């Protein structure tokens, strides 16, 4: 008699179909890094894109520093060329709205997003890759502005850490407005239209603030609007950290006399609003 041993297969191990949050984050980061590298290679192949972020800031510094500087008096004293530098940096960050908006809308129009959708990759990574690569462009712009500013006499007087803190505020603002541009590009989806809309947003934010001119001579109602413009907070905080003239008086609003917390809260609030909205708009755009 032969004993037959029947082996039973082990019970299947239950496998959760739900993606682990840690794995999702790792994949999103890896996809974002890959897309950042792709965008940077694309910029290296079309170096003319760098003209806007290198030549234009230099032109702004020279025009405002020399042409307007000869006729401008800073309340409380101080060099107008040092006063204007924070405004130039912030102006170039605001220009990032148009850069990102046009880039996102162009990706939608030329079918690049359709190809991304067919790949097993994080959808949020597409927007993160775009906004971070555009932030790298703004860093290049900051380097150019800094060099030209030093050449015309601008100096940071409060040490290395406060100087770096001010640049950190500028880059935080630049990254937050890049997400504003991404949202505009996803909603409008037309490169020509988003350029006009970006300019419509950028101009009042920059010129109805303390970026280029002291606010002391404005009518009271207009001065209040300019002082509570979030751009004024970032500009004033940078001037304070760098030890440059601020043109802040005892009659200035609280947000101008204590600009640092507002300069941090404003961009973070913009990110908290625009990232979910842009992600939702992206999912809607790729599903159509």
C-alpha positions as CSV (number, residue, x, y, z in Angstrom):
1,X,0.0,0.0,0.0
2,X,1.4,3.2,-1.0
3,X,0.7,6.3,1.0
4,X,-0.1,9.3,-1.1
5,X,0.9,12.6,0.5
6,X,-1.2,15.4,-0.8
7,X,0.5,18.7,-0.3
8,X,-1.8,21.6,0.1
9,X,-0.9,25.0,-1.3
10,X,-0.3,27.6,1.4
11,X,-3.1,30.1,1.9
12,X,-2.7,33.2,-0.2
13,X,-1.2,36.1,1.5
14,X,-3.6,39.0,1.5
15,X,-2.2,41.9,-0.6
16,X,-3.5,45.3,-0.1
17,X,-4.4,47.0,-3.3
18,X,-4.2,50.4,-1.7
19,X,-1.0,52.2,-2.4
20,X,1.1,53.0,0.6
21,X,1.4,56.7,1.3
22,X,5.2,56.4,1.6
23,X,5.5,54.6,-1.7
24,X,3.2,57.2,-3.4
25,X,5.4,60.0,-2.1
26,X,8.6,58.3,-3.2
27,X,7.2,57.7,-6.7
28,X,6.0,61.3,-6.9
29,X,9.4,62.6,-5.9
30,X,11.2,60.3,-8.4
31,X,8.8,61.4,-11.2
32,X,9.3,65.0,-10.3
33,X,13.1,64.8,-10.4
34,X,12.9,63.1,-13.8
35,X,10.6,65.8,-15.2
36,X,12.8,68.6,-13.7
37,X,15.8,67.0,-15.5
38,X,13.7,66.9,-18.7
39,X,12.8,70.5,-18.5
40,X,16.3,71.6,-17.8
41,X,17.6,69.6,-20.8
42,X,15.0,71.3,-22.9
43,X,16.2,74.7,-21.7
44,X,19.8,73.8,-22.5
45,X,18.8,72.9,-26.1
46,X,17.0,76.3,-26.5
47,X,19.3,78.8,-24.7
48,X,17.3,81.7,-26.1
49,X,14.8,81.1,-23.3
50,X,17.4,82.3,-20.9
51,X,17.4,85.8,-22.5
52,X,14.2,86.8,-20.6
53,X,15.5,85.8,-17.2
54,X,19.0,87.2,-17.7
55,X,18.9,90.3,-19.9
56,X,15.6,91.7,-18.7
57,X,16.6,91.9,-15.0
58,X,19.8,93.6,-15.9
59,X,17.8,96.2,-18.0
60,X,15.4,96.7,-15.1
61,X,18.3,97.4,-12.7
62,X,20.0,99.9,-15.0
63,X,16.8,101.7,-16.0
64,X,15.4,102.1,-12.5
65,X,18.8,102.5,-10.8
66,X,20.1,105.3,-13.1
67,X,17.1,106.9,-14.9
68,X,14.6,107.0,-12.0
69,X,17.3,107.1,-9.3
70,X,18.5,110.5,-10.2
71,X,15.0,112.0,-9.5
72,X,13.9,109.9,-6.6
73,X,14.2,110.7,-2.9
74,X,13.9,108.0,-0.3
75,X,12.1,109.2,2.9
76,X,14.4,108.9,5.8
77,X,17.4,109.0,3.6
78,X,19.3,106.3,1.9
79,X,20.5,105.3,-1.6
80,X,17.7,104.7,-4.1
81,X,19.7,102.0,-5.8
82,X,19.7,100.0,-2.6
83,X,16.1,100.8,-2.1
84,X,15.1,99.5,-5.6
85,X,17.0,96.2,-5.5
86,X,14.3,94.3,-3.5
87,X,11.7,95.6,-5.9
88,X,13.7,94.3,-8.9
89,X,14.0,90.9,-7.4
90,X,10.3,90.7,-6.6
91,X,9.4,92.0,-10.1
92,X,11.3,89.1,-11.7
93,X,9.6,86.6,-9.4
94,X,6.2,87.9,-10.5
95,X,7.3,87.5,-14.1
96,X,7.4,83.8,-13.4
97,X,3.6,83.7,-13.5
98,X,3.6,84.2,-17.2
99,X,6.5,81.8,-17.7
100,X,4.8,78.9,-16.0
101,X,1.4,79.7,-17.4
102,X,2.7,79.7,-21.0
103,X,4.7,76.5,-20.3
104,X,1.7,74.6,-18.9
105,X,-0.7,75.7,-21.6
106,X,1.9,74.8,-24.3
107,X,2.3,71.4,-22.8
108,X,-1.5,70.9,-23.0
109,X,-1.7,72.2,-26.6
110,X,1.2,70.2,-28.1
111,X,0.0,66.9,-26.6
112,X,2.9,66.4,-24.1
113,X,0.4,66.0,-21.2
114,X,-1.4,63.3,-23.3
115,X,1.8,61.4,-23.5
116,X,2.4,61.8,-19.8
117,X,-1.0,60.4,-19.1
118,X,-0.2,57.2,-20.9
119,X,2.8,56.6,-18.6
120,X,2.6,55.1,-15.1
121,X,3.6,58.3,-13.3
122,X,2.3,60.6,-10.7
123,X,0.1,63.3,-12.2
124,X,1.0,65.8,-9.5
125,X,4.7,65.3,-10.5
126,X,4.0,66.9,-13.8
127,X,3.1,70.2,-12.1
128,X,5.8,69.9,-9.5
129,X,8.4,69.3,-12.3
130,X,7.2,72.4,-14.2
131,X,7.1,74.7,-11.2
132,X,10.4,73.6,-9.8
133,X,12.2,73.9,-13.2
134,X,10.8,77.4,-13.6
135,X,12.0,78.2,-10.1
136,X,15.5,77.2,-11.3
137,X,15.2,79.8,-14.0
138,X,14.3,82.4,-11.4
139,X,17.4,81.5,-9.4
140,X,19.5,82.2,-12.5
141,X,17.7,85.5,-12.8
142,X,18.5,86.3,-9.1
143,X,22.2,85.6,-9.8
144,X,22.2,88.0,-12.7
145,X,20.4,90.7,-10.7
146,X,22.8,90.3,-7.8
147,X,25.9,90.7,-9.9
148,X,24.5,93.8,-11.6
149,X,23.3,95.2,-8.3
150,X,26.7,94.8,-6.7
151,X,28.2,96.6,-9.7
152,X,26.0,99.6,-9.3
153,X,26.6,99.9,-5.6
154,X,24.0,97.7,-3.9
155,X,25.1,96.0,-0.7
156,X,23.6,93.8,2.0
157,X,24.7,95.2,5.4
158,X,23.3,92.7,8.0
159,X,25.5,89.6,7.5
160,X,25.3,86.3,5.6
161,X,22.3,84.7,7.4
162,X,19.9,87.6,7.0
163,X,21.0,88.0,3.4
164,X,20.2,84.4,2.7
165,X,16.9,84.7,4.6
166,X,15.9,87.5,2.3
167,X,16.7,85.4,-0.8
168,X,14.7,82.6,0.8
169,X,11.7,84.9,1.0
170,X,12.2,85.9,-2.6
171,X,12.4,82.2,-3.8
172,X,9.3,81.3,-1.6
173,X,7.4,84.1,-3.4
174,X,8.7,82.9,-6.8
175,X,7.6,79.3,-6.1
176,X,4.1,80.4,-4.9
177,X,3.5,82.6,-8.0
178,X,4.7,79.7,-10.2
179,X,1.7,77.7,-9.0
180,X,-0.5,80.6,-9.7
181,X,0.8,80.5,-13.3
182,X,0.2,76.7,-13.4
183,X,-3.4,77.2,-12.4
184,X,-3.9,79.9,-15.0
185,X,-2.4,77.8,-17.7
186,X,-4.6,74.8,-16.8
187,X,-7.8,76.8,-16.7
188,X,-7.2,79.0,-19.8
189,X,-5.2,76.5,-21.9
190,X,-4.2,79.0,-24.5
191,X,-0.6,80.5,-24.6
192,X,-1.6,83.9,-26.0
193,X,-4.5,84.3,-23.6
194,X,-2.5,83.3,-20.5
195,X,0.3,85.8,-21.4
196,X,-2.3,88.6,-21.4
197,X,-3.9,87.4,-18.1
198,X,-0.5,87.0,-16.5
199,X,0.5,90.6,-17.4
200,X,-2.9,91.8,-16.1
201,X,-2.1,90.2,-12.7
202,X,1.5,91.1,-12.5
203,X,1.4,94.8,-13.4
204,X,-0.9,96.0,-10.5
205,X,0.8,93.7,-8.0
206,X,4.2,95.1,-8.8
207,X,3.4,98.8,-9.4
208,X,0.7,99.2,-6.8
209,X,3.2,98.3,-4.1
210,X,6.4,99.6,-2.4
211,X,8.6,97.8,-5.0
212,X,9.7,100.8,-6.9
213,X,8.5,104.0,-5.2
214,X,8.0,105.1,-1.6
215,X,4.3,105.2,-0.7
216,X,4.4,108.4,1.4
217,X,3.1,110.7,-1.4
218,X,0.2,108.5,-2.4
219,X,-3.4,109.4,-1.5
220,X,-4.4,107.7,1.8
221,X,-6.9,105.2,0.2
222,X,-4.3,104.2,-2.5
223,X,-1.5,104.1,0.1
224,X,-3.6,101.7,2.2
225,X,-4.1,99.3,-0.8
226,X,-0.4,99.5,-1.7
227,X,0.7,98.8,1.9
228,X,-1.5,95.8,2.3
229,X,-0.5,94.4,-1.1
230,X,1.4,91.2,-0.2
231,X,4.2,92.2,-2.5
232,X,4.9,95.2,-0.3
233,X,5.4,92.9,2.7
234,X,8.0,90.8,0.8
235,X,9.8,93.8,-0.5
236,X,9.9,95.6,2.9
237,X,11.1,92.4,4.7
238,X,13.9,92.0,2.2
239,X,15.0,95.6,2.6
240,X,14.9,95.2,6.4
241,X,16.9,91.9,6.3
242,X,19.5,93.5,3.9
243,X,19.8,96.7,5.9
244,X,18.6,98.8,2.9
245,X,16.4,101.9,3.1
246,X,12.8,100.9,3.8
247,X,11.0,104.2,3.5
248,X,8.7,103.1,6.4
249,X,7.5,105.9,8.7
250,X,5.5,106.0,11.9
251,X,2.4,106.5,9.8
252,X,2.9,103.3,7.8
253,X,0.5,100.5,8.3
254,X,1.3,97.6,10.7
255,X,2.1,95.3,7.9
256,X,4.8,97.6,6.7
257,X,6.3,98.2,10.1
258,X,6.4,94.4,10.8
259,X,6.7,92.9,7.3
260,X,8.5,89.6,8.0
261,X,5.6,87.4,9.3
262,X,3.4,88.7,6.5
263,X,6.1,88.0,3.9
264,X,6.1,84.4,5.0
265,X,2.4,83.8,5.5
266,X,1.4,85.4,2.2
267,X,3.3,83.0,-0.1
268,X,2.4,80.0,2.1
269,X,-1.2,80.9,1.9
270,X,-1.0,81.2,-1.9
271,X,0.6,77.7,-2.1
272,X,-2.1,76.2,0.2
273,X,-4.8,77.5,-2.1
274,X,-3.2,77.0,-5.6
275,X,-1.7,73.6,-5.2
276,X,-5.1,71.8,-4.6
277,X,-6.8,73.9,-7.2
278,X,-4.1,73.4,-9.9
279,X,-4.0,69.6,-9.2
280,X,-7.8,69.4,-9.6
281,X,-7.6,71.5,-12.8
282,X,-4.9,69.2,-14.1
283,X,-6.9,66.0,-13.5
284,X,-9.9,67.7,-15.2
285,X,-7.7,68.7,-18.2
286,X,-6.2,65.3,-18.8
287,X,-9.6,63.6,-18.4
288,X,-11.2,65.6,-21.2
